Amino acid sequence: MSGPPPAVAAVRSAVRRSLAPLPADTAVLVACSGGADSLALAGAVAFAAPRLGLRAGAVTVDHGLQEGSAERAEKVAAVLSGLGLDPVSVRTVEVTGPGGPEGAARAARHTALAAAAAEHAPAVVLLGHTLDDQAETVLLGLARGSGARSLAGMAPRNDHLLRPLLDLDRATVRAACTAMGLTPWEDPHNADARFARSRVRHETLPVLERTLGPGVAAALARTASLLRADADALDSLAAGLRSRARTEEGLSAAVLADAPEALRTRVLRGAAIDAGCPPGALTAWHVREVDRLVTAWRGQAHLDLPGGVRARRVAGHVRFER
């Protein structure tokens, strides 16, 4: 008896590798927009999870940004239930806050997914990001100039979020969706040139492929993987530095000044984000200017950062205030 089409086998295999380490009592929730990537992921999870003794469900998020979005979310939920996933829930969110439309929608979506994971704990949420999504993320990070952590892209696992398809290209995943007999819905925002990721997907990456030859997306994803290992090691060292520098008054400038720049700037960036700076809006320029409060202190005034956060140096300490 012949096996499944190669694309379906590749997606199922990736899902099995991601799910295999999970304890038997873990709920597996697929975050599905109805697009080809997340539908293929849902189909693969519906096949693989029961064979691993796991209960699999799904979550679809209605961002309310388009007319008829609620009806669309219900249709996606019906398809997911038809795959045998249970429970399947629709989460309606309000897209507001800093970071622009893309950043605000992403933040609202992740909040909804975290709530779903908490409701079914212990649980993980599976996201349908592919190798091509990883390449786009690296290019966006490069454009922001945000450093190695940004260029490290998306991790295969981050707390309760799993990304089983990061090693598969979009063409393979979409071929799997078709082979499974699933009909995707394409979000028009994915082709809207107002959004940076859409421009990278439809304009920047194709130009790079034509100019440099095929394989650019895979090379960018490979670079992200290499940088992630380095960034993880530096972040661990930076956590120790932050612990030593932390006092009731803030972060000791003297302790930070004695540390390597790579660690010092990680501490400052992390402290700014913890104070409320949106990570995507906090650029290398912001971090460099905060670092000057440590290394080039001349009595300068406060520094206003994204998200309504203000950095200042007071009595030999760097503070971040809302």
LOKOL-594110 format. One line per 3 residues: number of its first residue (from 1); their letters; for each residue x, y, z of N, C-alpha, C, O. Coordinates in pm, whole numbers. Each point is the difference from the previous one (the first is absolute). Layout:
// LOKOL-594110
NUM) a) X/Y/Z/X/Y/Z/X/Y/Z/X/Y/Z  ... $
// end
This chain:
// LOKOL-594110
1) msg) 86/-121/0/-86/121/0/88/124/0/93/11/80  -122/82/-170/82/120/-10/-29/94/116/-109/1/56  210/78/-22/-15/95/109/-60/131/-46/-41/12/-116 $
4) ppp) 36/87/203/-55/131/-36/90/72/-98/117/-37/-15  -167/140/-54/85/80/-87/120/54/77/-9/22/121  122/0/-189/122/44/70/-18/125/85/53/8/110 $
7) ava) -128/90/-159/-19/122/77/-76/-27/129/33/54/106  -136/-139/-114/-77/-34/120/88/-76/99/-5/25/120  85/-118/-172/90/-76/86/99/92/70/31/-19/117 $
10) avr) 20/121/-190/98/92/59/-62/81/114/63/19/104  -186/28/-124/-67/80/103/-33/-88/120/20/42/115  -71/-160/-139/-31/-91/112/125/-36/79/-2/-4/123 $
13) sav) 111/-21/-194/125/-35/67/48/114/87/45/-22/113  -53/146/-165/41/117/79/-85/15/125/51/33/107  -180/-57/-121/-90/10/115/31/-108/103/3/27/120 $
16) rrs) 22/-149/-166/32/-108/94/127/32/79/5/-24/121  96/77/-188/124/35/71/-25/106/106/60/-4/107  -148/97/-136/-29/108/95/-82/-50/118/20/46/113 $
19) lap) -112/-138/-138/-91/-45/105/56/-114/85/-40/-18/114  134/-58/-170/48/-121/67/49/23/142/-25/-85/86  95/197/-55/50/17/138/-106/38/102/28/2/120 $
22) lpa) -151/29/-164/-101/53/92/-55/-109/91/-18/-113/-43  -9/147/170/-65/-95/91/-139/-36/-50/-63/78/-72  16/-196/108/-126/-52/-52/-120/86/37/-101/-3/-71 $
25) dta) 108/79/179/-115/79/42/-3/140/-61/-83/82/38  174/-54/-133/7/133/-61/-108/16/-106/-18/-87/-86  -54/200/92/-95/34/-106/76/71/-112/81/88/25 $
28) vlv) -108/-128/-148/67/56/-117/-103/84/-76/-97/-54/-53  118/185/46/-94/91/-64/65/62/-124/106/62/10  -168/-78/-125/51/59/-124/-60/140/-14/-121/17/3 $
31) acs) 207/82/-20/-47/135/-31/-22/7/-151/96/-6/-76  -220/18/34/-32/-10/-143/-79/121/-46/-107/31/53  160/36/-153/-67/116/-59/-92/-41/-115/-84/78/-44 $
34) gga) 101/-200/-4/-70/-44/-120/88/8/-123/-40/-44/-108  161/99/123/96/4/-110/59/-138/-25/-16/-91/80  85/77/-194/51/-130/-41/98/-59/100/-5/-120/29 $
37) dsl) 94/203/25/103/-51/91/-61/-56/128/31/-112/40  -118/190/23/-58/-47/126/-103/-111/-22/-19/-83/89  -47/80/-205/-92/-110/-29/78/-131/-18/-41/-104/52 $
40) ala) 153/111/-125/83/-119/-15/49/-49/135/4/-120/26  35/214/60/44/-36/135/-113/-68/76/22/-100/67  -143/155/-78/-115/-57/70/-27/-143/-48/-26/-89/80 $
43) gav) 32/69/-212/-22/-132/-54/103/-101/48/-34/-114/31  159/157/-24/107/-88/46/-13/-31/148/24/-113/42  -62/211/37/-18/-22/144/-118/-95/24/7/-88/86 $
46) afa) -115/106/-162/-115/-89/16/39/-145/-28/-56/-92/59  151/73/-149/47/-136/-32/100/-50/104/-12/-113/47  109/196/-11/113/-47/81/-28/-4/149/43/-92/69 $
49) apr) -115/191/-17/-16/11/145/-65/-124/63/52/-51/99  -164/0/-154/-60/-119/63/95/-119/1/-5/-81/93  89/69/-193/95/-112/-6/109/13/105/70/-97/31 $
52) lgl) -55/217/24/97/22/108/-69/5/136/64/29/102  -193/-58/-100/-74/2/125/-31/139/50/-22/20/119  20/77/-209/-27/139/38/-137/42/-49/-46/-44/-106 $
55) rag) -19/131/183/-129/57/-41/27/132/-71/70/87/53  -127/-72/-172/31/118/-81/-125/83/-25/-106/-52/-34  121/183/51/-107/95/-29/54/114/-84/108/-11/-57 $
58) avt) -183/119/50/42/112/-83/-62/129/51/-100/1/71  163/108/-110/-47/135/33/9/84/-126/103/-1/-67  -208/73/36/7/98/-107/-36/136/59/-93/12/79 $
61) vdh) 169/89/-118/-14/133/58/-67/93/-99/44/14/-114  -151/50/158/-68/101/-81/50/137/44/-32/48/109  110/16/-197/56/132/33/-100/113/-23/24/113/44 $
64) glq) -134/-142/-112/-101/103/-23/46/111/-92/-55/110/6  153/-136/-92/57/105/-85/-64/7/-139/23/94/-74  -103/-195/40/-61/-4/-132/-148/-31/13/-43/-67/94 $
67) egs) -35/116/-187/-143/-28/-1/-21/-150/-17/62/-63/-86  -148/8/166/-29/-143/-8/100/-88/70/0/-122/-18  87/182/100/105/-79/65/-58/-102/98/54/-110/14 $
70) aer) -162/145/53/-60/-93/96/-54/-124/-71/19/-112/47  -86/133/-160/-51/-114/-76/114/-85/-54/-9/-123/0  115/188/-44/116/-73/-50/60/-86/111/36/-115/-23 $
73) aek) -24/170/142/57/-75/112/-85/-122/32/54/-107/29  -186/120/-35/-87/-113/28/14/-109/-106/-6/-118/31  24/159/-157/21/-98/-107/131/-76/19/6/-121/-20 $
76) vaa) 98/194/59/128/-65/26/-15/-99/116/51/-111/-7  -122/152/111/-20/-88/114/-75/-127/-41/28/-108/51  -124/122/-142/-75/-117/-47/91/-97/-75/-11/-122/16 $
79) vls) 101/176/-98/96/-84/-73/89/-74/99/26/-120/-17  21/189/118/88/-61/100/-72/-111/77/59/-104/26  -184/127/9/-79/-104/66/-18/-120/-91/2/-115/44 $
82) glg) -20/143/-174/-15/-107/-97/124/-87/-12/-10/-116/-41  126/170/75/123/-77/0/11/-92/121/88/-86/6  -179/103/90/4/-80/121/67/68/116/20/-63/105 $
85) ldp) 14/190/-120/63/72/110/-106/40/102/-111/41/-36  146/-54/163/-94/31/107/78/21/130/74/-89/42  -88/206/23/-95/107/-28/48/94/-110/119/9/-29 $
88) vsv) -215/59/-32/28/106/-97/-69/126/49/-121/-1/25  196/109/-12/-59/124/52/32/117/-91/102/2/-68  -191/96/70/20/127/-70/24/107/106/-80/17/92 $
91) rtv) 191/54/-105/33/107/95/-9/133/-73/69/21/-100  -153/67/148/-15/133/-59/85/99/78/-8/6/122  89/72/-194/91/94/66/-23/141/-54/-57/18/-108 $
94) evt) 102/79/184/-3/140/-42/144/42/-28/86/-9/87  -61/54/-210/135/37/-42/24/146/30/-44/88/-75  113/-62/185/34/136/40/140/-2/58/58/-106/22 $
97) gpg) -3/225/2/129/8/66/113/34/-96/-23/21/-119  145/-15/173/116/43/-79/49/-108/-95/-45/-115/5  139/155/-93/64/-96/-90/-57/-2/-139/39/-84/-81 $
100) gpe) -133/176/48/-60/0/-132/-101/-112/-14/-14/-82/90  -59/78/-204/-104/-102/-18/52/-142/12/-64/-85/63  181/58/-123/55/-135/7/37/-39/142/-36/-107/48 $
103) gaa) 108/196/20/45/-29/136/-117/-11/96/0/-88/87  -100/175/-100/-115/-4/89/-81/-128/-21/-47/-60/96  30/20/-222/-74/-123/-28/75/-122/53/-60/-92/55 $
106) raa) 191/93/-71/80/-112/50/-9/-9/152/-14/-109/56  22/224/12/-8/1/146/-136/-50/48/-8/-79/95  -99/124/-161/-135/-44/39/-16/-149/-24/-61/-70/81 $
109) rht) 114/21/-192/-10/-142/-33/74/-86/102/-52/-101/46  173/142/-10/79/-79/94/-62/1/140/10/-98/73  -73/209/-37/-71/4/128/-115/-100/0/-21/-71/99 $
112) ala) -53/65/-210/-111/-94/-10/49/-144/2/-62/-86/63  173/58/-131/53/-136/-3/52/-42/137/-15/-115/42  78/210/29/48/-30/135/-118/-31/93/10/-88/85 $
115) aaa) -121/159/-102/-118/-26/81/-56/-138/-29/-44/-70/91  45/29/-218/-49/-132/-36/89/-109/60/-50/-101/49  181/123/-54/93/-97/58/-22/-12/151/3/-110/55 $
118) aeh) -24/224/11/-23/-2/144/-130/-72/35/-8/-71/100  -93/90/-183/-130/-63/25/7/-152/-7/-72/-70/70  160/18/-157/10/-144/-20/131/-57/56/41/-110/-38 $
121) apa) 23/182/127/131/-39/53/-5/-139/63/-100/-38/62  210/-40/-78/120/36/-75/-27/-8/-150/-60/-96/-49  104/198/-24/-31/7/-142/110/71/-76/76/80/57 $
124) vvl) -68/-109/-184/88/73/-91/-84/48/-118/-105/-57/-31  153/163/-32/-66/54/-119/95/-14/-117/115/43/7  -162/-104/-115/82/-20/-118/-29/108/-104/-115/27/-32 $
127) lgh) 222/33/-19/-10/106/-100/53/-51/-134/94/-80/-4  -154/127/-106/33/-51/-132/110/73/-73/2/-2/-123  90/67/194/107/73/-68/93/-96/-74/35/-106/52 $
130) tld) 3/144/-173/85/-82/-84/140/60/-13/29/106/55  57/-176/-128/134/49/-28/-4/137/-67/83/86/29  -180/-65/-118/-11/129/-68/-39/111/97/50/112/-11 $
133) dqa) -138/-143/105/-35/98/104/124/36/82/19/116/37  64/-217/-9/123/25/75/92/95/-77/57/92/58  -43/-114/-188/85/87/-83/-53/142/1/78/95/9 $
136) etv) -210/-78/-18/-59/134/4/28/68/133/30/119/5  -40/-196/103/26/54/133/144/49/13/26/105/58  68/-182/-113/141/40/5/22/130/-77/71/88/48 $
139) llg) -130/-77/-165/16/122/-79/-62/121/70/58/109/-2  -173/-128/65/-62/110/74/86/41/118/13/119/28  46/-216/41/90/32/111/124/72/-48/48/92/66 $
142) lar) 4/-133/-182/117/66/-57/-31/145/-34/82/88/22  -202/-64/-75/-39/136/-35/-14/89/122/29/119/-5  -73/-178/117/-14/79/123/135/25/67/13/93/79 $
145) gsg) 87/-175/-110/130/14/63/-6/-29/149/62/70/80  -138/-175/-43/-24/-25/141/96/-99/65/-14/-29/118  110/-22/-192/102/-85/61/-24/-148/-23/-94/-41/-68 $
148) ars) 184/-40/126/3/-143/-26/-128/-70/43/-45/-92/-69  -16/133/180/-121/-67/45/-111/16/-104/-75/-94/-27  64/212/-32/-101/21/-102/30/-84/-124/-91/-56/-60 $
151) lag) 219/48/23/39/-79/-117/-12/-150/26/-1/-79/-94  -7/38/220/-16/-141/33/-138/-52/-37/-24/-121/3  -66/211/-36/-131/-41/-47/-86/-66/105/12/28/119 $
154) map) -99/-118/-165/-96/-66/87/57/-134/47/62/-73/-77  -83/43/203/50/-126/57/-98/-113/-26/-121/23/-3  171/-146/-16/-91/-114/-14/-93/-17/120/-114/-44/-15 $
157) rnd) 164/80/134/-87/1/117/33/121/86/117/29/27  -220/41/15/14/114/88/-112/-7/103/-113/40/-26  148/-92/145/-99/-19/105/-109/-96/-50/29/-116/-28 $
160) hll) -153/164/16/-110/-89/-41/-20/-1/-151/-90/-70/-49  169/144/-26/-16/8/-145/97/-94/-71/120/3/26  -172/-86/-116/82/-90/-81/-18/33/-147/-111/31/-45 $
163) rpl) 220/-39/-30/-2/26/-145/60/-121/-71/119/-1/-30  -200/-100/2/55/-124/-57/48/12/-144/80/-83/-44  -125/185/-29/23/4/-145/114/92/-41/14/31/-119 $
166) ldl) 68/14/212/103/97/-33/106/-52/-97/68/78/-65  -54/-210/55/99/-57/-92/-59/-33/-137/71/-49/-87  -200/76/67/-65/-30/-127/-34/128/-74/-46/97/61 $
169) dra) 69/-96/-191/-32/122/-77/-150/9/-24/-73/-99/11  30/220/-43/-144/27/-16/-60/-85/-113/-114/-45/12  189/23/-119/-53/-77/-112/-35/-142/43/-103/-53/-39 $
172) tvr) 189/-8/119/-27/-136/49/-123/-4/89/-85/-88/-14  75/184/104/-114/1/93/-130/23/-75/-102/-62/32  103/151/-130/-123/27/-76/-36/-117/-91/-118/-26/-23 $
175) aac) 219/-43/-28/-28/-122/-76/-66/-104/89/-88/-74/-44  130/67/169/-61/-93/95/-146/37/25/-86/-88/8  59/216/4/-137/46/23/-90/-45/-115/-110/-50/23 $
178) tam) 158/68/-146/-77/-41/-117/-20/-151/-2/-110/-49/-28  217/-25/57/-7/-146/-3/-95/-54/106/-57/-107/-17  40/181/127/-94/-42/105/-144/32/-36/-92/-37/74 $
181) glt) 71/105/-186/-135/34/-41/-59/117/74/-122/15/6  208/69/52/-46/116/77/3/125/-86/92/21/-79  -194/62/93/-10/124/-78/33/118/89/-77/34/90 $
184) pwe) 192/31/-113/41/110/88/-70/130/-34/-52/20/-110  52/68/208/-45/138/-19/122/89/9/76/-8/97  -55/92/-196/115/88/-1/-37/137/55/-84/70/-56 $
187) dph) 146/-34/165/-22/132/60/50/108/-96/118/0/-35  -205/92/-8/44/105/-93/112/87/56/74/62/-76  -61/-57/209/108/78/59/137/-57/-38/100/72/0 $
190) nad) -96/-203/-32/128/-61/-35/56/53/-132/119/-13/-27  -206/74/-55/45/56/-127/-9/152/-1/17/63/-104  -43/-4/219/-18/144/11/135/68/18/68/-22/100 $
193) arf) -29/103/-197/132/64/1/16/102/112/110/52/20  -218/-21/52/14/92/113/77/-65/114/54/70/86  -48/-203/-85/62/-71/111/141/-45/-39/22/-52/-109 $
196) ars) 72/73/202/141/-26/-29/24/-146/-37/75/-28/-94  -136/-65/167/24/-141/-30/-49/-36/-140/63/-79/-69  -175/137/29/-51/-26/-135/98/49/-106/22/-68/-100 $
199) rvr) 36/184/122/97/53/-97/124/-89/-6/53/-25/-108  -8/-22/223/116/-91/1/-34/-127/-75/82/-50/-78  -202/-3/99/-39/-127/-61/-13/10/-151/48/-86/-74 $
202) het) -113/192/26/-34/9/-141/97/84/-83/-3/-6/-123  88/83/189/91/86/-74/147/-29/33/79/-29/-90  -44/35/218/141/-8/37/59/-139/-24/103/-12/-67 $
205) lpv) -165/-92/120/55/-135/-15/7/-44/-147/99/-61/-39  -202/88/-43/13/-37/-142/116/70/-69/67/-60/-84  -42/188/118/114/71/-59/131/-66/43/91/-17/-82 $
208) ler) -80/-19/209/121/-66/48/21/-135/-69/113/-35/-35  -220/-39/15/12/-128/-69/46/18/-143/82/-78/-50  -134/181/-17/41/24/-140/144/49/-7/73/-34/-92 $
211) tlg) -33/114/191/133/60/-4/109/-95/47/106/-10/-61  -134/-61/169/102/-84/63/-15/-148/-33/89/-80/30  -201/43/-90/-23/-139/-32/-92/-64/102/-26/57/106 $
214) pgv) -24/-177/-138/-94/-67/91/68/-41/130/122/-14/8  -204/-6/93/52/-44/129/21/111/101/52/-26/109  -92/149/-143/20/112/93/-81/-21/128/50/21/110 $
217) aaa) -176/-62/-125/-85/-18/118/59/-106/93/3/18/121  44/-128/-178/59/-106/82/127/48/69/25/-35/116  55/115/-186/124/52/60/-31/95/115/69/-1/101 $
220) lar) -172/85/-117/-38/92/107/-51/-77/122/32/35/113  -111/-139/-137/-49/-81/111/114/-72/71/0/-14/122  98/-32/-200/116/-67/60/81/98/84/48/-34/108 $
223) tas) -35/156/-157/69/104/77/-71/27/131/64/17/104  -197/-14/-108/-78/22/122/29/-109/102/16/29/119  -10/-153/-164/25/-111/92/137/13/66/13/-22/120 $
226) llr) 89/58/-199/135/16/56/5/116/99/61/-12/106  -124/123/-141/2/117/87/-79/-24/127/31/57/105  -134/-141/-113/-82/-26/118/83/-68/109/-15/31/118 $
229) ada) 100/-125/-157/85/-67/99/94/99/66/20/-4/122  38/94/-201/89/102/58/-78/94/91/44/33/110  -161/11/-158/-80/94/78/-46/-62/131/-4/68/103 $
232) dal) -30/-197/-105/-42/-67/124/113/1/103/-24/23/119  147/-49/-165/114/-1/92/24/139/58/24/14/120  -29/89/-205/22/136/47/-112/46/93/25/70/98 $
235) dsl) -148/-111/-129/-112/37/87/15/-61/138/-37/62/100  89/-183/-94/22/-63/130/103/77/82/-19/21/120  128/20/-184/101/80/69/-56/137/40/31/51/108 $
238) aag) -113/7/-195/-59/130/29/-94/-7/120/-11/96/77  -59/-209/-62/-89/-16/115/78/6/131/-47/58/98  165/-116/-97/84/7/119/47/142/28/3/43/115 $
241) lrs) 34/30/-222/43/139/16/-115/86/54/20/83/87  -139/-104/-140/-113/79/46/-28/-24/148/-33/93/74  46/-218/-32/-21/-32/140/102/73/89/-35/49/107 $
244) rar) 159/-42/-153/104/69/80/-20/150/1/33/67/98  -87/-12/-208/-15/145/-11/-127/53/66/-9/119/29  -87/-205/-4/-131/44/50/8/42/146/53/-73/84 $
247) tee) -105/192/-54/-15/48/137/-139/61/14/-76/6/-97  43/39/216/-130/65/20/-10/130/-79/-111/44/-31  225/17/-2/0/129/-71/-3/-17/-151/-20/98/-72 $
250) gls) 39/-219/23/4/-23/-144/115/-93/-35/31/-92/75  32/116/-190/115/-80/-44/127/79/24/13/113/-48  81/-170/122/123/69/34/82/29/-125/41/-92/-71 $
253) aav) -16/219/43/79/38/-116/144/-48/14/63/-36/-100  -10/34/221/138/-44/23/17/-147/-35/98/-39/-63  -193/-43/105/8/-143/-31/-14/-22/-150/74/-80/-58 $
256) lad) -167/149/-5/-20/-15/-144/121/48/-79/37/-62/-100  25/169/144/112/59/-75/118/-95/-8/78/8/-95  -63/-98/191/112/-94/1/-26/-123/-86/89/-83/-18 $
259) ape) -209/71/-36/-37/-119/-77/23/21/-148/2/114/-46  15/-221/-31/11/11/-146/-126/62/-59/-111/-20/50  129/95/-156/-113/69/-63/-112/-97/-39/-118/31/16 $
262) alr) 155/-148/-68/-100/-96/-45/-94/-42/113/-118/-24/-23  172/15/144/-84/-37/115/-73/122/55/-119/-8/33  190/121/-24/-60/121/56/-123/44/-80/-104/32/58 $
265) trv) 115/-32/-190/-112/46/-81/-117/-98/7/-116/40/-12  145/-168/30/-109/-96/19/-76/28/128/-122/-9/3  193/40/102/-63/32/127/-89/124/-15/-114/1/47 $
268) lrg) 166/101/-111/-76/125/-16/-122/-21/-88/-108/52/29  124/-127/-136/-115/-27/-88/-106/-80/75/-119/31/-10  162/-133/85/-96/-80/75/-73/81/105/-120/-19/20 $
271) aai) 191/108/46/-63/84/103/-101/95/-63/-106/26/58  139/27/-176/-94/90/-68/-126/-74/-42/-110/53/15  124/-174/-67/-116/-79/-39/-85/-35/121/-123/7/-6 $
274) dag) 188/-44/116/-74/-33/122/-78/121/52/-103/-14/66  155/133/-95/-68/123/45/-117/37/-90/-79/88/34  67/-155/-150/-114/27/-88/32/36/-143/-92/26/-77 $
277) cpp) 219/-23/38/35/29/-140/-41/-116/-89/36/-114/30  -108/138/-139/-29/-109/-95/130/-48/-65/73/82/-56  -42/-211/62/127/-49/-54/24/38/-145/112/33/-38 $
280) gal) -218/-38/-43/17/31/-141/28/145/-29/52/34/-106  -87/54/201/22/143/-20/129/50/62/42/113/-25  22/-197/106/123/39/69/119/-31/-92/36/-116/-18 $
283) taw) 23/220/-40/105/-19/-99/139/4/64/16/31/118  84/-63/-201/139/7/46/36/142/40/79/19/93  -135/81/-161/28/139/36/-47/29/142/71/62/79 $
286) hvr) -193/-109/-45/-51/22/135/95/-62/104/35/63/99  5/-189/-125/85/-69/96/135/71/12/54/12/110  -1/33/-222/129/70/3/-8/129/81/92/32/75 $
289) evd) -201/41/-89/-16/124/75/-18/-28/150/50/76/83  -120/-183/-48/-10/-36/141/137/-40/53/35/32/114  42/-102/-197/134/-43/42/89/121/31/90/-10/84 $
292) rlv) -114/122/-151/79/120/27/-24/54/141/83/72/54  -198/-107/5/-24/38/139/97/-72/94/25/45/112  30/-156/-160/97/-77/78/142/40/-37/82/26/88 $
295) taw) -52/-21/-217/138/12/-46/43/143/-32/119/29/-2  -214/59/-23/35/138/-39/-89/99/75/-58/91/-59  50/-110/188/-87/84/82/60/139/15/110/17/51 $
298) rgq) -185/84/-97/42/139/10/-113/85/57/-10/120/-28  -75/-182/108/-113/72/58/-116/18/-94/-88/83/24  85/-163/-134/-108/15/-98/-136/-31/62/-11/-72/99 $
301) ahl) -92/128/-161/-136/-17/51/-50/-140/-32/73/-84/-53  -200/62/85/-59/-131/-23/-9/-32/-149/16/88/-85  -41/-214/56/-17/-45/-137/-138/-64/-11/-31/-94/73 $
304) dlp) -52/144/-166/-133/-56/-21/8/-117/-97/59/11/-107  -117/-123/148/3/-124/-77/-140/-38/-46/-98/53/53  86/-143/-150/-134/-43/-44/-82/-57/114/54/-54/97 $
307) ggv) -186/66/-111/-88/-54/103/-17/88/121/-50/-45/103  92/171/-113/-16/91/114/96/-27/113/-28/37/114  141/-100/-143/101/-28/102/108/107/-5/38/46/-108 $
310) rar) 11/-8/222/105/103/10/119/-58/76/-15/-56/108  134/70/-167/123/-45/65/74/122/52/10/102/-68  42/-112/190/77/109/57/106/-56/94/-12/-112/50 $
313) rva) 115/192/-26/103/-39/98/-16/87/123/-2/122/-9  -9/-187/123/-19/69/128/90/-63/104/-8/-121/24  95/200/37/85/-46/109/77/-127/-36/9/-93/79 $
316) ghv) 46/93/-200/84/-112/-41/-77/-123/-42/57/-108/-12  -187/123/-12/-81/-113/-41/-83/36/-124/-44/114/-15  24/-210/-73/-87/18/-114/-138/-54/36/-15/-113/46 $
319) rfe) -86/199/-69/-136/-37/33/-87/7/-125/24/80/-90  -124/-167/87/-99/2/-109/-136/23/65/-42/-75/88  -27/181/-133/-125/39/63/-108/17/-106/29/39/-114 $
322) r) -153/-68/151/-112/22/-90/-39/147/3/-94/40/-69 $
// end
